[in-house]
Amino acid sequence: MRWLSLFILLLVIVAAVLVAHGISVYHAEVQEPLTLDRTEIVVVQPGQGSRQIIQELADRGWVRYPRLVEAYTRYHGIAGRLQAGEYEVPPGISVGALLDNMHRGLVIRHRLTIPEGWTAQQFLAAVEAHPQLRPFEEPTDLEALMTRLGYEDRHPEGWFLPDTYVFNRDTPSLQVVRMAHEAMLQALDEAWESRVDGHPVETPYGLLILASIVERETGQAEERGLVAGVFVNRLRKGMRLQTDPTLLYAQEPGTTRLTRAELRRDHPYNTYTREGLPPTPIALPGRASLMAAAQPAETDALFFVSRNDGTHVFSTTYAEHRAAVIRHQLDGDASRYGGGQ
């Protein structure tokens, strides 16, 4: 019977060795950090099963025993629950941690930042150029875009809120456009509801137009309220706004200076020749400009002129304004400087 005892002992030793080896292999496959030189990307396609995903990891050399890793996913209840998307694989991550990220759907989030003061055309160009957005199903322009949003007769300018939009890889471009549009609708509604009593602008669209002018005229955030205050005062008095950005909007893109002839040429965006607001917004105003337009600073100023450093001098009388123009503008020509310059 001694030989039987020895045989059983041998079996126990072999089993212990096999278990220890299995634990070691399991640890190496699932828990040890991957030795990568740089962060890599794995894309899980919709409908791709756990076995296919693990095989892709094996093809990349990150898994030696796919069946063992499959067993890991079954044991932890994540088999068949790995979510589609784009995942970062940084140096030092383990296969187990990567699979857990896939189970939790911790996909890479891409961003598109729309600066305040851009035009709708610049916004559309940025959407079309983003490499991680799914292109529009067919070539589009701003008018066609508004039709897809359900506003066939609405001018496109101003209707997209400057902000940073976050999305997954392969998100449809139209979805991001819709996000920006809906964000503007909400921001405009909030600004309109908070407007001061006796505000001269009678519609939310008028407030959007005014906010776009404030956006284009403001170089310093702390001046937004004062700039808006000047324009609101002028509207209340029936004075022309006399602001260059409205004229520049009607020029070829990239135009930065206006000729005397252009200042005199009458058209709907010439606020030197026409009273009131222009017919449409001239840019995409941000939340701060919307709120400044709705709640302008209390001021008696009717004029402002640039110091050429991003700030302005605000004046209550034309005589004060003319002196500021001569002091800060090289040509000393006060005749063209009204509310906004």
C-alpha positions in Angstrom: 0.0 0.0 0.0 3.0 2.2 0.4 3.3 2.6 -3.4 -0.3 3.7 -3.5 0.3 6.4 -0.9 3.3 7.6 -2.9 1.2 7.6 -6.1 -1.5 9.7 -4.5 1.1 12.1 -3.1 2.6 12.4 -6.5 -0.8 13.2 -8.0 -1.3 15.8 -5.3 2.0 17.4 -6.1 1.3 17.4 -9.8 -2.1 18.8 -9.3 -0.6 21.5 -7.1 2.0 22.3 -9.7 -0.7 22.5 -12.4 -2.9 24.7 -10.3 0.0 27.0 -9.5 1.0 27.1 -13.2 -2.6 27.8 -14.1 -2.8 30.7 -11.6 0.4 32.1 -13.0 -0.8 31.9 -16.6 -4.1 33.4 -15.6 -2.4 36.2 -13.8 -0.1 36.8 -16.8 -3.0 36.8 -19.3 -5.5 38.9 -17.4 -3.8 41.0 -14.7 -0.2 41.8 -15.7 0.3 45.2 -17.4 0.7 45.2 -21.2 4.2 46.3 -22.3 3.3 49.0 -24.8 5.5 51.8 -26.1 2.6 54.1 -26.7 -1.2 54.4 -26.3 -3.0 52.3 -28.9 -6.6 52.3 -30.0 -9.0 49.3 -30.2 -12.4 49.7 -32.0 -15.2 47.3 -31.1 -17.6 47.2 -34.0 -21.4 46.9 -33.4 -22.4 43.2 -33.2 -18.8 42.0 -32.5 -18.9 39.2 -29.9 -16.6 38.7 -27.0 -14.7 35.8 -28.7 -14.0 38.0 -31.8 -12.8 40.9 -29.6 -10.5 38.6 -27.6 -9.2 37.1 -30.8 -8.3 40.6 -32.1 -6.4 41.2 -28.9 -4.6 37.9 -29.5 -3.8 39.0 -33.1 -2.2 42.1 -31.6 0.0 40.0 -29.4 -1.7 41.0 -26.2 -3.3 37.6 -25.4 -1.6 34.2 -25.7 -4.4 32.0 -24.5 -7.8 33.4 -25.8 -9.8 30.5 -24.3 -8.5 31.4 -20.8 -9.5 35.1 -21.3 -12.9 33.9 -22.6 -13.3 31.9 -19.3 -12.4 35.1 -17.4 -15.2 37.0 -19.2 -17.7 34.2 -18.4 -16.7 34.0 -14.8 -17.1 37.8 -14.3 -20.4 37.9 -16.2 -19.2 40.2 -18.9 -19.2 37.8 -21.8 -21.5 39.1 -24.5 -21.7 42.5 -22.8 -18.7 44.3 -24.2 -19.9 47.5 -25.8 -19.1 48.8 -29.2 -16.9 51.9 -29.5 -13.4 53.2 -29.5 -11.1 52.4 -26.6 -7.8 53.7 -25.5 -5.1 51.1 -24.6 -2.5 53.0 -22.6 0.9 51.5 -21.6 0.5 49.6 -18.3 -3.2 48.6 -18.6 -4.1 44.9 -18.2 -6.3 42.9 -20.5 -8.7 42.4 -17.6 -8.9 46.2 -17.1 -9.4 46.8 -20.8 -12.2 44.3 -21.0 -13.8 45.9 -17.9 -13.6 49.3 -19.7 -15.4 47.7 -22.7 -18.1 46.2 -20.4 -18.6 49.6 -18.9 -18.6 51.4 -22.2 -15.7 53.8 -21.3 -15.2 54.8 -24.9 -13.0 57.6 -26.1 -15.0 60.9 -26.2 -14.1 63.3 -29.0 -14.6 67.0 -28.8 -15.5 69.9 -31.1 -15.1 73.4 -29.8 -17.0 76.2 -31.4 -15.6 79.6 -30.4 -17.9 82.5 -29.6 -18.3 84.9 -32.5 -17.8 82.3 -35.3 -20.3 82.4 -38.1 -22.7 79.6 -38.9 -20.6 78.8 -42.0 -17.4 78.4 -39.9 -19.4 76.1 -37.6 -20.5 73.9 -40.5 -17.0 73.8 -41.9 -15.6 72.6 -38.6 -18.3 69.9 -38.3 -17.5 68.7 -41.9 -13.7 68.7 -41.2 -13.9 66.7 -37.9 -12.3 63.3 -38.6 -14.3 61.4 -36.0 -17.7 62.5 -37.1 -19.7 60.5 -39.6 -20.1 62.7 -42.7 -23.5 64.1 -43.8 -25.2 61.5 -46.0 -25.2 64.0 -48.9 -23.4 67.3 -49.6 -25.1 70.1 -47.6 -25.1 73.8 -47.1 -26.6 76.0 -44.3 -30.0 76.3 -45.9 -30.3 72.5 -46.4 -29.1 72.1 -42.8 -31.9 74.3 -41.5 -34.4 72.3 -43.6 -33.2 69.1 -41.9 -33.6 70.7 -38.6 -37.2 71.5 -39.4 -36.7 75.3 -40.1 -36.9 75.6 -43.9 -37.5 79.3 -43.9 -35.2 80.3 -41.0 -32.0 82.1 -41.7 -29.2 79.9 -40.4 -27.0 82.6 -38.8 -26.9 82.7 -35.0 -28.8 79.4 -34.3 -25.9 77.3 -33.0 -24.5 77.8 -29.5 -20.7 78.2 -29.2 -19.5 75.5 -26.8 -17.5 72.3 -26.6 -19.5 69.3 -27.8 -18.5 65.8 -26.8 -19.3 62.7 -28.7 -18.3 59.2 -29.6 -16.4 58.2 -32.7 -18.6 57.9 -35.8 -21.4 60.1 -34.4 -23.5 61.5 -37.3 -22.5 65.1 -38.1 -26.2 66.1 -38.1 -26.5 64.9 -34.5 -23.8 67.4 -33.3 -25.4 70.1 -35.4 -28.7 69.4 -33.7 -27.0 69.4 -30.3 -25.6 72.9 -30.9 -29.0 74.1 -32.3 -31.0 72.8 -29.3 -28.4 74.3 -26.9 -28.9 77.7 -28.5 -32.7 77.4 -28.3 -32.4 76.7 -24.6 -29.8 79.4 -23.9 -31.9 82.0 -25.9 -35.0 81.0 -24.0 -33.3 81.5 -20.6 -31.9 84.9 -21.7 -35.3 86.0 -23.0 -37.1 85.0 -19.8 -34.5 87.0 -17.7 -34.5 90.2 -19.7 -34.9 93.5 -17.9 -38.2 95.3 -17.7 -38.8 97.7 -20.6 -36.3 96.1 -22.9 -36.6 97.7 -26.3 -36.2 94.4 -28.2 -39.6 92.8 -28.7 -38.8 89.2 -29.7 -36.4 86.4 -28.8 -35.0 86.6 -32.3 -34.3 90.3 -31.9 -32.4 89.5 -28.7 -30.4 86.9 -30.6 -29.5 89.5 -33.2 -28.5 92.0 -30.6 -26.4 89.4 -28.7 -24.6 88.6 -31.9 -23.6 92.3 -32.3 -22.5 92.4 -28.7 -20.4 89.3 -29.3 -18.6 90.8 -32.4 -18.1 94.2 -30.7 -16.6 92.9 -27.4 -13.0 92.2 -26.9 -13.1 92.0 -23.1 -15.6 89.9 -21.2 -16.1 92.5 -18.5 -17.2 95.0 -21.2 -20.1 92.9 -22.6 -22.7 94.5 -20.3 -21.5 98.1 -21.1 -21.5 97.4 -24.9 -25.0 96.0 -24.6 -26.0 99.0 -22.5 -24.9 101.4 -25.3 -26.9 99.6 -27.9 -30.0 99.2 -25.7 -29.8 103.0 -24.9 -29.6 103.8 -28.7 -32.5 101.5 -29.5 -34.6 103.2 -26.8 -33.8 106.6 -28.2 -34.4 105.6 -31.8 -30.7 106.2 -32.7 -28.9 104.2 -35.3 -26.6 101.6 -33.9 -23.7 102.6 -36.2 -21.6 99.4 -35.7 -19.0 98.2 -38.1 -19.5 94.4 -37.6 -22.9 94.5 -39.2 -21.5 96.0 -42.3 -18.5 93.6 -42.3 -20.9 90.7 -42.2 -22.3 91.8 -45.5 -18.9 91.8 -47.1 -16.7 89.1 -48.5 -15.4 86.7 -45.8 -12.1 88.0 -44.5 -12.9 91.7 -45.0 -11.5 93.6 -42.0 -11.8 97.3 -43.1 -14.6 99.4 -44.6 -14.2 102.1 -47.2 -16.1 105.4 -46.9 -18.1 104.4 -49.9 -19.2 101.2 -48.2 -20.2 103.1 -45.1 -22.5 105.2 -47.3 -23.9 102.3 -49.4 -27.4 101.5 -48.1 -28.3 97.9 -47.4 -30.1 96.0 -44.7 -26.9 95.4 -42.6 -25.8 99.0 -42.8 -26.5 100.3 -39.3 -25.1 103.7 -40.3 -27.9 104.3 -42.8 -30.7 102.3 -41.2 -32.4 102.4 -37.8 -32.9 99.4 -35.6 -31.4 96.0 -35.7 -30.2 94.3 -38.9 -32.4 91.6 -40.4 -30.5 88.6 -39.0 -27.8 87.8 -36.5 -24.2 88.4 -37.7 -22.4 85.6 -35.7 -22.9 82.9 -33.1 -23.3 84.6 -29.7 -22.2 82.7 -26.6 -24.2 82.5 -23.3 -22.5 85.5 -21.8 -23.4 87.8 -24.7 -27.0 86.5 -24.7 -27.3 87.4 -21.0 -25.5 90.7 -21.6 -28.0 91.6 -24.3 -30.9 90.6 -22.0 -29.5 92.3 -18.9 -27.4 95.2 -20.1 -25.4 97.3 -17.7 -27.1 100.4 -16.4 -25.2 103.2 -18.1 -25.9 106.6 -19.7 -23.3 105.9 -22.4 -24.4 106.3 -26.0 -21.0 105.8 -27.6 -17.8 103.8 -27.4 -14.6 103.6 -29.3 -11.7 101.2 -29.3 -8.4 101.9 -27.5 -6.8 99.4 -30.0 -5.9 97.1 -27.1 -9.2 95.2 -26.9 -10.8 97.7 -24.5 -13.1 100.7 -25.2 -13.7 104.2 -24.0 -17.4 104.8 -23.3 -18.9 108.3 -23.6 -22.3 109.8 -22.8 -22.0 112.8 -25.2 -20.9 113.2 -28.8 -18.2 115.8 -27.7 -16.7 113.3 -25.3 -16.8 110.6 -27.9 -15.2 112.7 -30.6 -12.3 113.5 -28.3 -11.9 109.8 -27.5 -11.9 109.0 -31.2 -9.2 111.6 -32.0 -7.1 110.4 -29.0 -7.3 106.6 -29.9 -7.9 106.4 -33.6 -5.1 107.4 -35.9 -7.2 109.0 -38.6 -9.0 111.2 -36.1 -12.2 110.9 -38.2 -15.0 111.0 -35.7 -17.7 111.1 -38.4 -17.9 107.4 -38.9 -17.8 106.4 -35.2 -21.2 106.1 -33.7 -22.3 103.5 -31.1 -20.0 100.8 -31.9 -16.4 101.6 -32.6 
